[in-house]
């Protein structure tokens, strides 16, 4: 199958959405599908305020339409609700093509936190965006129920997967050379350093050992200054991030507005138990398994998670394989009908020589 994937989030941006899509494309290709990715790097862009390495495509409509027509795809998936997503949606509606969409991020919650925009306004806009979609893919049952309560339709659960080979299991915590020997236990937080990630809840925790943060974002400089004893690693290549997971003792996931939380799966695959709030994302990824602890008191969650054996975390992660996630994705796509071939008729005339016949297409 030839799949056209349109996304406003792509490399070199580092985020859970980008990671999910990159790994999806890789697995789809491994399964024999052809994937054409349309992303902001193919257009003129404008930096997105407050987002590192995220450029928004400018005036992409005409070029995007041409690219979509040229792709001649069997299925179209619009992954994000940004400028490219809206332009692709518009072209699909004008050309009467079915498409699927995905709900990756709780943008309304982020906009309320950062800009004070009412939730009802943002969800109304997203409801309009996803309305014509043949299937709106959501990562968890909890998110699905939330969207149903807000009037969304055609919702289908699509859980994300983790590369359990890259994020390999370590029975005992190792050491990450760039950090040297750290006091144990090592508490790790991975994610964008922004207000919506609630990272200060992690930084303010009074726990023994060492704290490590992987990620960048608009609050990074200020928090580095306020918390000089924390080890800040910035953004790391994924193979290096796997080594950091392996060197830690517990992952603290302080966000309250996630749809999934891929870093929890990555950490658990390496054997790292998770401490988090009992909210969407952790409730589905960790749930009531023995891979982590969910508490309204994050310190209590940390105290419980630090006692969990690493093999229990790995066992939970093994239930979220990339292959199954890609197969589920394909099953939800709206396969387009083959293009209709217009009939041809032969025509000869006085203007044409006997050896020449024109082919005329009826439209």
C-alpha atoms as a printed R data frame, in Angstrom:
    type eleno elety resid chain resno       x      y       z
1   ATOM     1    CA   UNK     A     1   0.000  0.000   0.000
2   ATOM     2    CA   UNK     A     2   1.183  3.512  -0.758
3   ATOM     3    CA   UNK     A     3   0.450  5.798   2.187
4   ATOM     4    CA   UNK     A     4   0.630  9.589   2.133
5   ATOM     5    CA   UNK     A     5   1.467 10.933   5.596
6   ATOM     6    CA   UNK     A     6   1.110 14.681   6.150
7   ATOM     7    CA   UNK     A     7   2.505 16.152   9.351
8   ATOM     8    CA   UNK     A     8   3.440 19.536  10.823
9   ATOM     9    CA   UNK     A     9   5.807 17.810  13.276
10  ATOM    10    CA   UNK     A    10   8.917 16.182  11.852
11  ATOM    11    CA   UNK     A    11  12.647 16.003  12.251
12  ATOM    12    CA   UNK     A    12  14.772 17.813  13.375
13  ATOM    13    CA   UNK     A    13  12.120 18.666  15.952
14  ATOM    14    CA   UNK     A    14  12.345 16.391  18.980
15  ATOM    15    CA   UNK     A    15   9.016 15.375  20.505
16  ATOM    16    CA   UNK     A    16   6.914 12.359  21.287
17  ATOM    17    CA   UNK     A    17   4.805 12.996  18.186
18  ATOM    18    CA   UNK     A    18   7.853 13.079  15.909
19  ATOM    19    CA   UNK     A    19   9.274  9.930  17.486
20  ATOM    20    CA   UNK     A    20   5.948  8.135  17.118
21  ATOM    21    CA   UNK     A    21   5.663  9.073  13.429
22  ATOM    22    CA   UNK     A    22   9.290  8.295  12.559
23  ATOM    23    CA   UNK     A    23   9.071  4.857  14.141
24  ATOM    24    CA   UNK     A    24   5.691  4.258  12.495
25  ATOM    25    CA   UNK     A    25   7.137  5.051   9.056
26  ATOM    26    CA   UNK     A    26  10.111  2.788   9.689
27  ATOM    27    CA   UNK     A    27   7.891 -0.118  10.722
28  ATOM    28    CA   UNK     A    28   5.452  0.420   7.834
29  ATOM    29    CA   UNK     A    29   8.347  0.299   5.388
30  ATOM    30    CA   UNK     A    30   9.648 -2.860   7.045
31  ATOM    31    CA   UNK     A    31   6.235 -4.409   6.448
32  ATOM    32    CA   UNK     A    32   6.424 -3.616   2.727
33  ATOM    33    CA   UNK     A    33   4.367 -0.408   2.553
34  ATOM    34    CA   UNK     A    34   5.506  2.672   0.647
35  ATOM    35    CA   UNK     A    35   5.225  5.844   2.730
36  ATOM    36    CA   UNK     A    36   5.433  9.371   1.337
37  ATOM    37    CA   UNK     A    37   5.933 11.928   4.109
38  ATOM    38    CA   UNK     A    38   5.000 15.579   3.593
39  ATOM    39    CA   UNK     A    39   6.512 17.791   6.294
40  ATOM    40    CA   UNK     A    40   7.402 21.463   6.958
41  ATOM    41    CA   UNK     A    41  10.980 21.035   5.744
42  ATOM    42    CA   UNK     A    42   9.638 20.914   2.187
43  ATOM    43    CA   UNK     A    43   8.139 24.419   2.435
44  ATOM    44    CA   UNK     A    44   8.975 27.927   3.551
45  ATOM    45    CA   UNK     A    45   8.568 28.016   7.305
46  ATOM    46    CA   UNK     A    46   8.176 30.394  10.181
47  ATOM    47    CA   UNK     A    47   9.454 29.536  13.689
48  ATOM    48    CA   UNK     A    48   6.713 28.445  16.049
49  ATOM    49    CA   UNK     A    49   6.830 30.560  19.242
50  ATOM    50    CA   UNK     A    50   7.935 28.554  22.267
51  ATOM    51    CA   UNK     A    51   8.728 25.369  20.316
52  ATOM    52    CA   UNK     A    52  12.321 24.349  19.698
53  ATOM    53    CA   UNK     A    53  13.157 23.409  16.080
54  ATOM    54    CA   UNK     A    54   9.508 23.605  15.035
55  ATOM    55    CA   UNK     A    55   8.800 25.540  11.868
56  ATOM    56    CA   UNK     A    56   5.285 26.167  10.603
57  ATOM    57    CA   UNK     A    57   4.779 25.883   6.845
58  ATOM    58    CA   UNK     A    58   3.777 29.152   5.187
59  ATOM    59    CA   UNK     A    59   1.343 29.436   2.264
60  ATOM    60    CA   UNK     A    60   1.671 25.742   1.496
61  ATOM    61    CA   UNK     A    61  -1.751 25.187  -0.077
62  ATOM    62    CA   UNK     A    62  -0.936 25.129  -3.803
63  ATOM    63    CA   UNK     A    63   2.336 23.235  -3.522
64  ATOM    64    CA   UNK     A    64   0.837 20.782  -1.057
65  ATOM    65    CA   UNK     A    65  -2.100 20.088  -3.365
66  ATOM    66    CA   UNK     A    66   0.294 19.360  -6.212
67  ATOM    67    CA   UNK     A    67   2.327 17.025  -4.028
68  ATOM    68    CA   UNK     A    68  -0.779 15.193  -2.862
69  ATOM    69    CA   UNK     A    69  -2.023 14.733  -6.431
70  ATOM    70    CA   UNK     A    70   1.382 13.562  -7.636
71  ATOM    71    CA   UNK     A    71   1.689 10.991  -4.855
72  ATOM    72    CA   UNK     A    72  -1.255  8.950  -6.165
73  ATOM    73    CA   UNK     A    73  -1.514  7.304  -2.759
74  ATOM    74    CA   UNK     A    74  -3.809  4.492  -1.730
75  ATOM    75    CA   UNK     A    75  -4.539  6.194   1.599
76  ATOM    76    CA   UNK     A    76  -4.063  9.653   3.110
77  ATOM    77    CA   UNK     A    77  -3.343 10.244   6.796
78  ATOM    78    CA   UNK     A    78  -3.229 13.751   8.267
79  ATOM    79    CA   UNK     A    79  -1.248 13.442  11.481
80  ATOM    80    CA   UNK     A    80  -1.431 16.961  12.942
81  ATOM    81    CA   UNK     A    81  -3.733 19.952  13.172
82  ATOM    82    CA   UNK     A    82  -1.210 22.576  12.042
83  ATOM    83    CA   UNK     A    83  -1.028 24.607   8.800
84  ATOM    84    CA   UNK     A    84  -0.143 21.568   6.685
85  ATOM    85    CA   UNK     A    85  -2.889 19.549   8.314
86  ATOM    86    CA   UNK     A    86  -5.535 22.168   7.588
87  ATOM    87    CA   UNK     A    87  -4.319 22.618   3.999
88  ATOM    88    CA   UNK     A    88  -4.350 18.863   3.388
89  ATOM    89    CA   UNK     A    89  -7.824 18.576   4.904
90  ATOM    90    CA   UNK     A    90  -9.063 21.340   2.611
91  ATOM    91    CA   UNK     A    91  -7.632 19.673  -0.500
92  ATOM    92    CA   UNK     A    92  -9.108 16.295   0.437
93  ATOM    93    CA   UNK     A    93 -12.559 17.826   0.861
94  ATOM    94    CA   UNK     A    94 -12.338 19.723  -2.429
95  ATOM    95    CA   UNK     A    95 -11.217 16.620  -4.322
96  ATOM    96    CA   UNK     A    96 -13.654 14.306  -2.496
97  ATOM    97    CA   UNK     A    97 -10.950 12.067  -1.028
98  ATOM    98    CA   UNK     A    98 -11.333 10.183   2.219
99  ATOM    99    CA   UNK     A    99  -8.648 10.626   4.868
100 ATOM   100    CA   UNK     A   100  -7.840  9.735   8.445
101 ATOM   101    CA   UNK     A   101  -6.493 11.949  11.221
102 ATOM   102    CA   UNK     A   102  -4.887 11.508  14.639
103 ATOM   103    CA   UNK     A   103  -5.224 13.217  18.007
104 ATOM   104    CA   UNK     A   104  -1.681 13.221  19.400
105 ATOM   105    CA   UNK     A   105  -1.601 16.226  21.703
106 ATOM   106    CA   UNK     A   106  -3.989 17.998  24.066
107 ATOM   107    CA   UNK     A   107  -3.380 21.371  22.446
108 ATOM   108    CA   UNK     A   108  -6.423 22.970  24.148
109 ATOM   109    CA   UNK     A   109  -4.947 22.214  27.572
110 ATOM   110    CA   UNK     A   110  -1.576 23.586  26.490
111 ATOM   111    CA   UNK     A   111  -3.142 26.758  25.082
112 ATOM   112    CA   UNK     A   112  -5.109 27.294  28.272
113 ATOM   113    CA   UNK     A   113  -1.946 26.873  30.364
114 ATOM   114    CA   UNK     A   114   0.278 29.090  28.220
115 ATOM   115    CA   UNK     A   115  -2.115 31.665  26.719
116 ATOM   116    CA   UNK     A   116  -5.286 31.412  28.782
117 ATOM   117    CA   UNK     A   117  -7.455 30.419  25.800
118 ATOM   118    CA   UNK     A   118 -10.685 28.753  27.003
119 ATOM   119    CA   UNK     A   119 -10.837 24.996  26.476
120 ATOM   120    CA   UNK     A   120 -14.244 25.214  24.773
121 ATOM   121    CA   UNK     A   121 -12.870 27.431  21.990
122 ATOM   122    CA   UNK     A   122  -9.913 25.169  21.187
123 ATOM   123    CA   UNK     A   123 -11.893 21.944  21.322
124 ATOM   124    CA   UNK     A   124 -14.535 23.444  19.035
125 ATOM   125    CA   UNK     A   125 -11.811 24.188  16.466
126 ATOM   126    CA   UNK     A   126 -10.361 20.684  16.738
127 ATOM   127    CA   UNK     A   127 -13.823 19.165  16.507
128 ATOM   128    CA   UNK     A   128 -14.251 20.984  13.201
129 ATOM   129    CA   UNK     A   129 -10.838 19.823  11.985
130 ATOM   130    CA   UNK     A   130 -11.479 16.138  12.717
131 ATOM   131    CA   UNK     A   131 -15.159 16.151  11.751
132 ATOM   132    CA   UNK     A   132 -14.758 14.889   8.144
133 ATOM   133    CA   UNK     A   133 -12.145 12.272   9.084
134 ATOM   134    CA   UNK     A   134 -13.004  8.642   8.333
135 ATOM   135    CA   UNK     A   135 -11.223  7.626  11.537
136 ATOM   136    CA   UNK     A   136  -9.729  9.799  14.260
137 ATOM   137    CA   UNK     A   137  -6.909  7.756  15.786
138 ATOM   138    CA   UNK     A   138  -6.421  8.302  19.516
139 ATOM   139    CA   UNK     A   139  -3.713  6.671  21.646
140 ATOM   140    CA   UNK     A   140  -5.761  5.532  24.644
141 ATOM   141    CA   UNK     A   141  -9.274  4.620  25.695
142 ATOM   142    CA   UNK     A   142  -9.207  7.450  28.228
143 ATOM   143    CA   UNK     A   143  -8.557 10.054  25.525
144 ATOM   144    CA   UNK     A   144 -11.260  8.490  23.393
145 ATOM   145    CA   UNK     A   145 -13.823  8.815  26.166
146 ATOM   146    CA   UNK     A   146 -12.770 12.412  26.798
147 ATOM   147    CA   UNK     A   147 -13.197 13.324  23.125
148 ATOM   148    CA   UNK     A   148 -16.538 11.523  22.923
149 ATOM   149    CA   UNK     A   149 -17.781 13.657  25.797
150 ATOM   150    CA   UNK     A   150 -16.798 16.748  23.775
151 ATOM   151    CA   UNK     A   151 -18.728 15.732  20.671
152 ATOM   152    CA   UNK     A   152 -16.009 14.085  18.554
153 ATOM   153    CA   UNK     A   153 -17.001 11.208  16.266
154 ATOM   154    CA   UNK     A   154 -15.366  8.335  14.324
155 ATOM   155    CA   UNK     A   155 -12.869  7.712  17.111
156 ATOM   156    CA   UNK     A   156 -10.635  4.625  17.043
157 ATOM   157    CA   UNK     A   157  -8.011  3.553  19.536
158 ATOM   158    CA   UNK     A   158  -4.459  3.326  18.196
159 ATOM   159    CA   UNK     A   159  -1.845  2.613  20.864
160 ATOM   160    CA   UNK     A   160   1.730  3.606  20.057
161 ATOM   161    CA   UNK     A   161   4.662  1.216  20.092
162 ATOM   162    CA   UNK     A   162   8.222  1.249  21.395
163 ATOM   163    CA   UNK     A   163  11.405 -0.090  19.828
164 ATOM   164    CA   UNK     A   164  12.349 -2.708  22.414
165 ATOM   165    CA   UNK     A   165  15.598 -3.462  20.575
166 ATOM   166    CA   UNK     A   166  16.890  0.092  20.715
167 ATOM   167    CA   UNK     A   167  15.646  0.525  24.272
168 ATOM   168    CA   UNK     A   168  17.205 -2.664  25.538
169 ATOM   169    CA   UNK     A   169  16.727 -4.151  28.983
170 ATOM   170    CA   UNK     A   170  19.377 -3.641  31.657
171 ATOM   171    CA   UNK     A   171  18.888 -5.814  34.734
172 ATOM   172    CA   UNK     A   172  21.012 -3.479  36.846
173 ATOM   173    CA   UNK     A   173  21.435  0.271  36.495
174 ATOM   174    CA   UNK     A   174  24.602  1.216  34.632
175 ATOM   175    CA   UNK     A   175  26.580  4.465  34.556
176 ATOM   176    CA   UNK     A   176  26.354  7.091  31.839
177 ATOM   177    CA   UNK     A   177  29.932  8.278  31.128
178 ATOM   178    CA   UNK     A   178  29.008 11.904  30.451
179 ATOM   179    CA   UNK     A   179  27.594 12.199  33.957
180 ATOM   180    CA   UNK     A   180  30.227 10.208  35.760
181 ATOM   181    CA   UNK     A   181  29.386  8.540  39.051
182 ATOM   182    CA   UNK     A   182  26.134  9.907  40.484
183 ATOM   183    CA   UNK     A   183  24.747  9.464  43.943
184 ATOM   184    CA   UNK     A   184  22.033  6.800  43.938
185 ATOM   185    CA   UNK     A   185  19.162  6.578  43.376
186 ATOM   186    CA   UNK     A   186  19.097  8.496  40.079
187 ATOM   187    CA   UNK     A   187  15.731 10.091  39.277
188 ATOM   188    CA   UNK     A   188  15.210 10.937  35.611
189 ATOM   189    CA   UNK     A   189  12.768 13.248  33.833
190 ATOM   190    CA   UNK     A   190  12.565 13.264  30.015
191 ATOM   191    CA   UNK     A   191  10.529 15.741  27.994
192 ATOM   192    CA   UNK     A   192  10.107 19.278  26.756
193 ATOM   193    CA   UNK     A   193  11.059 21.843  29.393
194 ATOM   194    CA   UNK     A   194   7.830 23.812  29.246
195 ATOM   195    CA   UNK     A   195   4.990 24.809  31.553
196 ATOM   196    CA   UNK     A   196   2.552 22.220  30.223
197 ATOM   197    CA   UNK     A   197   4.973 19.409  31.151
198 ATOM   198    CA   UNK     A   198   4.812 20.410  34.834
199 ATOM   199    CA   UNK     A   199   8.528 19.738  35.199
200 ATOM   200    CA   UNK     A   200   8.799 21.880  38.320
201 ATOM   201    CA   UNK     A   201   6.853 19.237  40.222
202 ATOM   202    CA   UNK     A   202   9.824 16.951  39.608
203 ATOM   203    CA   UNK     A   203  12.465 19.557  40.349
204 ATOM   204    CA   UNK     A   204  10.868 20.497  43.666
205 ATOM   205    CA   UNK     A   205  10.693 16.926  44.958
206 ATOM   206    CA   UNK     A   206  12.749 16.311  48.079
207 ATOM   207    CA   UNK     A   207  14.206 12.878  47.347
208 ATOM   208    CA   UNK     A   208  17.634 11.355  47.980
209 ATOM   209    CA   UNK     A   209  20.234 10.759  45.293
210 ATOM   210    CA   UNK     A   210  20.548 12.674  42.018
211 ATOM   211    CA   UNK     A   211  18.195 14.269  39.510
212 ATOM   212    CA   UNK     A   212  18.719 14.262  35.733
213 ATOM   213    CA   UNK     A   213  16.701 16.100  33.059
214 ATOM   214    CA   UNK     A   214  16.785 15.299  29.329
215 ATOM   215    CA   UNK     A   215  15.109 17.854  27.110
216 ATOM   216    CA   UNK     A   216  15.021 21.489  26.079
217 ATOM   217    CA   UNK     A   217  12.340 24.130  25.986
218 ATOM   218    CA   UNK     A   218  11.347 27.722  26.756
219 ATOM   219    CA   UNK     A   219  11.772 27.325  30.532
220 ATOM   220    CA   UNK     A   220  15.165 25.638  30.403
221 ATOM   221    CA   UNK     A   221  17.434 28.628  31.056
222 ATOM   222    CA   UNK     A   222  15.407 29.871  34.028
223 ATOM   223    CA   UNK     A   223  15.120 26.412  35.595
224 ATOM   224    CA   UNK     A   224  18.802 25.655  35.121
225 ATOM   225    CA   UNK     A   225  19.583 28.776  37.138
226 ATOM   226    CA   UNK     A   226  17.040 27.957  39.861
227 ATOM   227    CA   UNK     A   227  18.093 24.307  40.189
228 ATOM   228    CA   UNK     A   228  21.888 24.222  39.767
229 ATOM   229    CA   UNK     A   229  22.224 20.813  41.456
230 ATOM   230    CA   UNK     A   230  20.181 19.102  38.763
231 ATOM   231    CA   UNK     A   231  22.096 17.482  35.888
232 ATOM   232    CA   UNK     A   232  20.815 18.913  32.583
233 ATOM   233    CA   UNK     A   233  21.595 16.897  29.454
234 ATOM   234    CA   UNK     A   234  19.596 18.760  26.786
235 ATOM   235    CA   UNK     A   235  18.478 16.775  23.749
236 ATOM   236    CA   UNK     A   236  20.271 13.504  23.053
237 ATOM   237    CA   UNK     A   237  20.278 11.135  20.069
238 ATOM   238    CA   UNK     A   238  17.953  8.228  20.733
239 ATOM   239    CA   UNK     A   239  20.700  5.665  21.186
240 ATOM   240    CA   UNK     A   240  22.251  7.941  23.822
241 ATOM   241    CA   UNK     A   241  18.879  8.449  25.490
242 ATOM   242    CA   UNK     A   242  18.604  4.675  25.835
243 ATOM   243    CA   UNK     A   243  21.889  4.688  27.758
244 ATOM   244    CA   UNK     A   244  20.566  7.401  30.069
245 ATOM   245    CA   UNK     A   245  17.452  5.361  30.805
246 ATOM   246    CA   UNK     A   246  19.665  2.389  31.591
247 ATOM   247    CA   UNK     A   247  21.724  4.488  34.015
248 ATOM   248    CA   UNK     A   248  18.737  5.748  36.042
249 ATOM   249    CA   UNK     A   249  16.748  4.107  38.829
250 ATOM   250    CA   UNK     A   250  13.315  5.664  38.316
251 ATOM   251    CA   UNK     A   251  11.553  7.808  35.702
252 ATOM   252    CA   UNK     A   252   9.457 10.633  37.099
253 ATOM   253    CA   UNK     A   253   6.714 11.707  34.693
254 ATOM   254    CA   UNK     A   254   5.112 14.860  36.136
255 ATOM   255    CA   UNK     A   255   2.897 15.916  33.201
256 ATOM   256    CA   UNK     A   256  -0.868 16.089  33.713
257 ATOM   257    CA   UNK     A   257  -1.964 16.825  30.135
258 ATOM   258    CA   UNK     A   258  -0.618 13.956  28.040
259 ATOM   259    CA   UNK     A   259  -2.444 11.823  25.525
260 ATOM   260    CA   UNK     A   260   0.053  8.979  25.853
261 ATOM   261    CA   UNK     A   261   3.596  9.642  27.081
262 ATOM   262    CA   UNK     A   262   5.982  7.634  24.903
263 ATOM   263    CA   UNK     A   263   8.967  8.278  27.173
264 ATOM   264    CA   UNK     A   264   7.334  6.089  29.810
265 ATOM   265    CA   UNK     A   265   7.373  3.139  27.398
266 ATOM   266    CA   UNK     A   266  10.990  3.822  26.441
267 ATOM   267    CA   UNK     A   267  12.018  3.943  30.089
268 ATOM   268    CA   UNK     A   268  10.126  0.777  31.002
269 ATOM   269    CA   UNK     A   269  11.663 -1.051  28.035
270 ATOM   270    CA   UNK     A   270  15.076 -0.345  29.595
271 ATOM   271    CA   UNK     A   271  13.827 -1.598  32.949
272 ATOM   272    CA   UNK     A   272  13.018  1.744  34.528
273 ATOM   273    CA   UNK     A   273   9.914  1.907  36.766
274 ATOM   274    CA   UNK     A   274   7.710  4.997  36.474
275 ATOM   275    CA   UNK     A   275   6.385  7.448  39.075
276 ATOM   276    CA   UNK     A   276   3.528  9.609  37.796
277 ATOM   277    CA   UNK     A   277   0.151 11.152  38.526
278 ATOM   278    CA   UNK     A   278  -2.972  9.007  37.928
279 ATOM   279    CA   UNK     A   279  -4.044 10.876  34.774
280 ATOM   280    CA   UNK     A   280  -4.514 10.070  31.074
281 ATOM   281    CA   UNK     A   281  -1.291  8.707  29.671
282 ATOM   282    CA   UNK     A   282   0.120  7.110  32.822
283 ATOM   283    CA   UNK     A   283  -3.244  5.469  33.519
284 ATOM   284    CA   UNK     A   284  -3.085  3.656  30.189
285 ATOM   285    CA   UNK     A   285   0.668  3.139  29.784
286 ATOM   286    CA   UNK     A   286   1.380  2.083  33.376
287 ATOM   287    CA   UNK     A   287  -2.151  1.474  34.636
288 ATOM   288    CA   UNK     A   288  -2.486 -0.913  37.534
289 ATOM   289    CA   UNK     A   289   0.484 -2.977  36.370
290 ATOM   290    CA   UNK     A   290   3.521 -3.532  38.525
291 ATOM   291    CA   UNK     A   291   5.680 -1.381  36.235
292 ATOM   292    CA   UNK     A   292   5.257  1.856  38.177
293 ATOM   293    CA   UNK     A   293   3.316  3.773  40.792
294 ATOM   294    CA   UNK     A   294   0.606  6.360  40.201
295 ATOM   295    CA   UNK     A   295  -0.277  8.686  43.070
296 ATOM   296    CA   UNK     A   296  -1.684 12.189  43.511
297 ATOM   297    CA   UNK     A   297   1.339 12.773  45.748
298 ATOM   298    CA   UNK     A   298   4.305 12.511  43.361
299 ATOM   299    CA   UNK     A   299   6.699 11.915  46.248
300 ATOM   300    CA   UNK     A   300   4.644  8.913  47.340
301 ATOM   301    CA   UNK     A   301   4.644  7.626  43.773
302 ATOM   302    CA   UNK     A   302   8.443  7.969  43.678
303 ATOM   303    CA   UNK     A   303   8.829  6.105  46.982
304 ATOM   304    CA   UNK     A   304   6.735  3.208  45.684
305 ATOM   305    CA   UNK     A   305   8.265  3.085  42.205
306 ATOM   306    CA   UNK     A   306  11.862  3.021  43.410
307 ATOM   307    CA   UNK     A   307  11.188 -0.394  44.992
308 ATOM   308    CA   UNK     A   308   9.883 -2.016  41.800
309 ATOM   309    CA   UNK     A   309  12.185 -4.608  40.162
310 ATOM   310    CA   UNK     A   310  13.396 -3.600  36.698
311 ATOM   311    CA   UNK     A   311  12.177 -6.773  35.002
312 ATOM   312    CA   UNK     A   312   8.580 -5.901  35.889
313 ATOM   313    CA   UNK     A   313   8.883 -2.596  34.041
314 ATOM   314    CA   UNK     A   314  10.372 -4.341  30.998
315 ATOM   315    CA   UNK     A   315   7.571 -6.914  30.978
316 ATOM   316    CA   UNK     A   316   4.953 -4.166  30.723
317 ATOM   317    CA   UNK     A   317   6.763 -2.424  27.846
318 ATOM   318    CA   UNK     A   318   6.896 -5.634  25.832
319 ATOM   319    CA   UNK     A   319   3.115 -5.414  25.409
320 ATOM   320    CA   UNK     A   320   3.543 -2.294  23.230
321 ATOM   321    CA   UNK     A   321   5.406 -3.534  20.167
322 ATOM   322    CA   UNK     A   322   5.974 -1.401  17.045
323 ATOM   323    CA   UNK     A   323   4.734 -4.114  14.695
324 ATOM   324    CA   UNK     A   324   1.305 -4.359  16.284
325 ATOM   325    CA   UNK     A   325   0.988 -0.560  16.344
326 ATOM   326    CA   UNK     A   326   1.759 -0.314  12.615
327 ATOM   327    CA   UNK     A   327  -0.680 -3.096  11.738
328 ATOM   328    CA   UNK     A   328  -3.428 -1.386  13.699
329 ATOM   329    CA   UNK     A   329  -2.659  1.897  11.936
330 ATOM   330    CA   UNK     A   330  -3.022  0.285   8.505
331 ATOM   331    CA   UNK     A   331  -6.302 -1.363   9.493
332 ATOM   332    CA   UNK     A   332  -7.803  2.058  10.293
333 ATOM   333    CA   UNK     A   333  -6.790  3.798   7.062
334 ATOM   334    CA   UNK     A   334  -9.451  4.810   4.548
335 ATOM   335    CA   UNK     A   335  -8.313  3.148   1.338
336 ATOM   336    CA   UNK     A   336  -9.028  5.346  -1.665
337 ATOM   337    CA   UNK     A   337 -10.711  3.872  -4.753
338 ATOM   338    CA   UNK     A   338  -8.482  3.529  -7.806
339 ATOM   339    CA   UNK     A   339  -8.564  6.532 -10.164
340 ATOM   340    CA   UNK     A   340 -11.267  6.281 -12.797
341 ATOM   341    CA   UNK     A   341  -9.864  5.980 -16.288
342 ATOM   342    CA   UNK     A   342 -11.732  8.227 -18.696
343 ATOM   343    CA   UNK     A   343 -12.916  6.456 -21.864
344 ATOM   344    CA   UNK     A   344 -11.092  7.123 -25.092
345 ATOM   345    CA   UNK     A   345 -12.407  7.280 -28.641
346 ATOM   346    CA   UNK     A   346 -10.590  7.255 -31.917
347 ATOM   347    CA   UNK     A   347 -11.088 10.186 -34.268
348 ATOM   348    CA   UNK     A   348  -9.770 10.752 -37.740
349 ATOM   349    CA   UNK     A   349 -10.357 13.833 -39.826
350 ATOM   350    CA   UNK     A   350  -9.460 15.698 -42.979
351 ATOM   351    CA   UNK     A   351  -6.735 17.583 -41.146
352 ATOM   352    CA   UNK     A   352  -4.938 14.353 -40.292
353 ATOM   353    CA   UNK     A   353  -2.967 12.182 -42.629
354 ATOM   354    CA   UNK     A   354  -4.080  8.605 -43.166
355 ATOM   355    CA   UNK     A   355  -1.151  7.371 -41.121
356 ATOM   356    CA   UNK     A   356  -2.038  9.523 -38.111
357 ATOM   357    CA   UNK     A   357  -4.898  9.064 -35.653
358 ATOM   358    CA   UNK     A   358  -5.478 11.350 -32.714
359 ATOM   359    CA   UNK     A   359  -6.360 10.066 -29.271
360 ATOM   360    CA   UNK     A   360  -9.051 12.211 -27.742
361 ATOM   361    CA   UNK     A   361 -10.047 11.967 -24.105
362 ATOM   362    CA   UNK     A   362 -13.672 12.477 -23.175
363 ATOM   363    CA   UNK     A   363 -14.103 14.321 -19.873
